[in-house]
Amino acid sequence: MTAESLRDRLRRLGVKTGRDTFVNPPPPRQGATLPPAPVHSLIPGRELATSAGVYFVAESIYPVHHRHGTRALADVLACDPNTAARITRNDSFAGIDLSRLAFFDIETTGLAGGAGTLAFLIGVGAFENDGFILRQFFLRDPAEEHALLHGLLEQLQTHEALVTYNGRSFDVPIVQSRLTLARRRFNLSALPNLDLLAPARRLWRGRTENCSLGTLETAILGLQRTDADVPGWAIPQLYVDYLRTGDAREMQRVIYHNAEDILSMVTLAAHILDTFGDPLHPARSAEDCLRLALWHDDMGQPAEAESAFRIARSGKLPRTQRIVWCQRYAALLKRADRYAEAAPLWEQWARLAPGDPAPCIELAKYYEWHAADSALAGEWAGNAMLCLSHWPKGWKRDEAWADVQHRLERLQRKQPLGRP
């Protein structure tokens, strides 16, 4: 079934798709008191029966070419699963069909976790039948939790892996604790998990205000949420109010918030996998190339790291990032015994950070032991001593001072007679 025929069929059935699902209710007339509105009267969804009872699930369907920010949802399907395997260091991703991923996000009654924390809204997005189906399992009443978990497991068992945002530390442990308390034998943490937070920090820490999903939506995906959204910190209290009053009007905003989180995870996953999978693409910024070089270097892939370092060199880097580039690229060359190539990078580092003794010490070592120029080695050791003279007193300064002083004394003994 094509995306067009799917949408036509849904339209004939009266089902709304995508963002059309999330429409703010009309404001009440001034002075009017509205009766509580139950979930099913506001949110398109179904009540499903299981052997454990009934539960409610909201469903939204998006065409695969639906654009969320700068990308279409289907862009993630064109990515290489081997990139996910490298990012996660989990070989299970290498053979995974990306259309079998489950994009997973929850809303809870508290941010601290623990046995008393309920996951009252569990969103699962997946590619099915030429569309992207978002199912949001909503806990209308805590008494329905066993039934809801039963329906959730039926959904998750059809998928090969999870995509989350900080899910390894938050979403998965909380849902796993609820499964354990409900005596459901399912090891959610055993599913391969592409947690996007770690690679996002690799790319954007220090370049954006923070690495929250909301910040990256604006800075990377070019998104701006509508007034239907609600801040994450307010969600637990809104659910408590819902349980007290039975009025689900504010739950519309929570469901919108959860839906946007999941859609953003889809397009952010495409952006991250594309960036890590093709680090040398001409469209990559110098800062992206630097971050990818550092990643390859940390992964023990010096050839890939050097290629990315070289491309980053030709671009525009802020001063702080240029220092990092000099430091890490020089360290890579030093490990390869390519000291003569590293020396200009140490010199550039010293110019960019005149108060840092580290590049001066590296140059003193280079000229003493590899270039056999004790005079230049002494000059750089003297520069290091000058840098240290501005450090605050303490054991770190004393230890570094003693080391450089020892080096200077040795170099002075190496000086030929008659040379200062």
N, C-alpha and C positions, 0 to 999 in steps of 0.2 A: 504494500500500500504506500503510495507516495505521500509526502508531507501535505500537499495540497488536498488530496482526497481525504486524508485524515482530518484536516481542519474543517472541510466541508461537512463531513459526517458529524463531527462534534457540534458544529454550528446548528445543524438541523435538529440535533438532540437537545439544544439549549445550553450546551456546556461552554463556558468561557475559558479562554486559554491565556497563558502568560500573565502579564501584569494586569490584564483586564479583570483578573480574579480579585485584585486588591483595590477596592474602591471604598473610600471613606463613606460611612453612612451619613445621611443628611443630618444637620444639627437639629436638636429638638427645639420646638417653639418655646420662646421665653416664658418661663413660669410653668411649663408642662413637665410632668414627671412620667418618664417612659417606663414601662414594665421591663423586667430583665429579658434580654434577648439571648436565647440559647445558641450554641455554636452552629448547629445545623441550619439555623435561619439566616445566618450571615455568611457562612463559608461553604463553597461548593465542596461536597465530600460525601462519604458513604458511611453508614453504620454496618459493620461486618460482625457476623457471629462466629465464634470459635468454640471449641470444647471447654475453654476456660472462661467463656462469657462473651460480651460484645465490646467493641471498641470503635472509635471514630478515626477515619483517615481522610484528610483533605487531599485532593489531587489537582494538579495543574499540568498542562501539556504545552510544550514549546516546540515549534519546528526546529530542526537541527541547525538551520541557517539563521536562527534568531541571534541578533547581535546584542551582547551584553558588554558595554564599553567598546573597546577598540577591536574586539574579536567576535567571531561567531562561535556558538557552542560547539559546533562540529570540528573546530580547529584542533581540539585536543585529540581527536581520533586520528589525525594525520601525523601525530608525534611518534617517536621511536620508543617503544617500551624499554629498550636497553638503556636509554637515558635515565628512566625511572629506577632501573636496577642499579646504575652507578650512583645516583643521588642518594638512594636509600641504603646502598651497600647490601641489598637483598636480591640475590639472583632469581628469586621467585618471580620478579617482575619481568624478567627477560622474555619469557614466553607467553605473557598475558595478552589477551585480546583487550585492547583499551575500551572497547564498547561494553565490556563486562565489569567496568569499574563502578563502584557505588560511592557517590559523593555524600558524605555523612556529616551532619551537624546537629547539635542538640541545644535546647534551652532548658534551664534547670531552676529549681527553687532556691539555689544558693551557689556562690562561686567557690566556696571552700571545699566542696566535695564531701565525702564521708557517707556512711550508711543512711543518714537521714535526708540526703539530697535526692529529690525526685527529678528524673528526666521527663518533664511533662510534655515536651514537644521534641520529636525525633524526626528530622528530615532526611530522606534518602532520595537522591536524584540519580537517574540512570537513563542510558540510551536504549529505547525500545521501539520497535515498529516504526522506524523512520521518524521518530520524535524523541524529545527528552522529557521523560515523565518524572515529575516531582511529587513524591508522596510524603505527607507530613502527618505522622502519627501523633494525635493530640489526646492527652489524658483528661477527659472531661471530668472524671472523678477518680481519686486514688484507688477506689475499689475496682476500677477497670484495668489496673496495671498489668495483671497477669494475662488478660486477653490481649492487651496492646503488645506486650512482649512476644506473645505467641505469633501475632501478625507480623511483627518486625522480623522475627527469625525466619518466617516463611519468605520474606522479601530478601533478606541478606543471604540466604542459602543459595540464591540464584546468581550470586556475584563472586568474582575471583579475588577482589582486592578492594580496599578502601582508599578514598582520598579525603583527607581532613585538613583542618588548620588548627594546629596545637591539639589535635585529637589524640595523639599518643599519650599526652600528659593529662588531658581533661576529659574529652568526650568518651573515649573508649573505656578508661577505668570506671567512670561513673555508670555507664550502661552495663559494663561487666558486673559491677557490684549489685545492680538491680537484678540482673539475670541470676546471680548466685543466690540472692535472698529469695528469689522466686523459684529456686531449685530447677532452673533451666540449664541443661548441660550443653552449653555452647561457649567455646573459647573465642570470644571476639578479638582478643589481642593476638590470636594466632593468624588472623588474616593479614596478608601483606598490606602495609599502610604507607601510602605516600603522604607523609605529613608535610604540607607545604611551608610550614613556619621556618624550618631549618634552612632550606634553600633560599627562601625569601630573605632571611637575615644575611645569608651569604652575599646576596646581590645588593641589598638596599640598606643594611644597617649603617647609620651615620649619614646616609644620603637623603633619607626622608625623616620626618618628625619622629616617627617610630615605625615599627613593623606590624602594627595591628592590621587586620584585614580591611577595616574601614579606611585607614590611611592609604593603603596600597590601592584600594578602589579608586580613590581620587587621583593619587600621584602617578599610578602606572596604567590603570585601566581607563582613566578619563571618565569616571562615573560620578554621579551626584544623586543620592537617594532623594525620594520625594518626602513630603510632609507626612506620609503614611507611616514612616519609620519611627522607631522608638529606640532610645539609647539602651545598650545592653545592661547597664547597671540598674535600670528601672524594671527590667523584665521579671525578676523574682517577686517583687511586691505586686506587680500587676496580676500575676497568677494567684497570689494569695487573695487579692481583692475579688478576683473572679470566683474562687471557691467560696468566698463569704457571701457574695451577692447573686451568683448564678448568671451575671450579665457578661456576655462574651464580646462586647463591643471593642474593648481594648485588646482582646486577643487577636482581632484582625491585624492590628499593628505588629504584634509579636510574630504572627505567622508570616506577614510580609517581611519582617526583619530576617527571619530564618530562611525564607525563600531567596532573598537577595544574597545572603551569605553563601548559600549553595551555588547559585548562579555565578557569583564572583569566584568561587573556588574552581569552577569549570574553566573559565577563561583565564584565570591566573595560572592554573595548571598548564594550560596551553602555552602561555607566555614563558613560564619557567622552563618547561621541557624543551621548548624551541630554543631558548637562550643557552641552556646547558648542552643541548644536543648539537648546536652549530655555533660554537663560540667565536669563530673567525669570520662570521658573516659580515659583509661590508657595512651593514646597517648597525652593527654593534657600536655603542659609544665607547670611548676610551675607558670610562669608569667601569662599564660592564666587562670589558676585556681584562681590566686589572683584577676585578673580583673573580673572574673565571680562571685567570692565571693563578691566583692564590689558592683556589679550590683544587686545580690540577696539581699544584705544588704540594698541598697537604695530602692529596691522594697518592703521592709518590709517582707522578707522571711528569717527569722533567721535560720531555720533548714537547708535550702538549702545553705545559706551563710556559716554556720559553716562547713558543709561537704566539701565545696570547700576550706575554710581556712585550714582545716586539711590536705587536699591533697597538697596544696601549701607549707605547712610547711616542707614536706619531700623532696621537690625539691630544686633546686639551684636558689636563688633569688639574684639579685644585692643588694648592701647595701641599696640604696635608697628605693627599693621595699620591702626589709625586714623590714625597719622602718614603711612603710605603713602597712605591714602585722601585725606587733605588735600593732600599734596604733588602727587599725580598728577592729582587732579580740578582743583585750582587751576591746574596747568600747562595742562590742556586748555582751561579757561576763558580763560586768558591768551592762548593761541594764537588764540582766537576774538575777541580784543579785548574780552572781557567782564570787565574789571578789577574793577569794583565788586562783581561776584558772587564773584570770586576772593578779595577782601580778607578776608572773614570766615573763609575756609578757612586763609589764611596766619596769621591771628590765632589760630585754634584750634591750628594746627601749633606756633606759638610757645609756647602754653600747655602743650602736651603734651611739647615738647622744649625746655625753657628754656635748655639749653646750646648749642643749634644756632643759629648766626647766619644761616642761609639764609632762614628765613621773615622775619626782621627786615629783611634786605636787600631782599627782595621788597616788603615794606610800605613801606620807605623810598623805593623807586623809585615805587611806586604813588602815595603822597601827594605826592611831588615833581612827578611828570610828568603825573599824571592827575587827582588830586583838588585839586591846586594848594594844598596845605597844607604849607608848608615847615616850620612848627613841629612838626607831627606827624611829618613826614619826618625831622626832626632827632632826635626822640625815638627813633624806631625805629633810626636809624643809630647812636645812642648805645647802644641795647640790643645791637646787633650787635657794637659795639666791646667791650662788657662780656663778651659770650660769647667773643670772640676772646682776651681777656685771660687766659682759663683754658686756652687751647690750649697744647700743648707748643711750644717754640721750634723753628723750622724754616722752610723756604722757603714752605711753604703758608700758615703763619700770617703771615709777613712780607708775602706778596703780598696776602692778604685784608685785612690791617691797612692797608696802603698804599691800597688801593681804598676802604675805608670812611673812612679819614682824609681822603682827597681829597673824598669825598662830603660829609663833615661841614663841611669848609672852604668848599665851594661853598654849602652850605645856610646857613651863618652869614653869608655875603655877601648872601644873599637876604633875610635877616631885615629887617623894617622898622626904622627908627631908633627907639630907645627900647625895643625888645623884646629880651629876653635871647636 
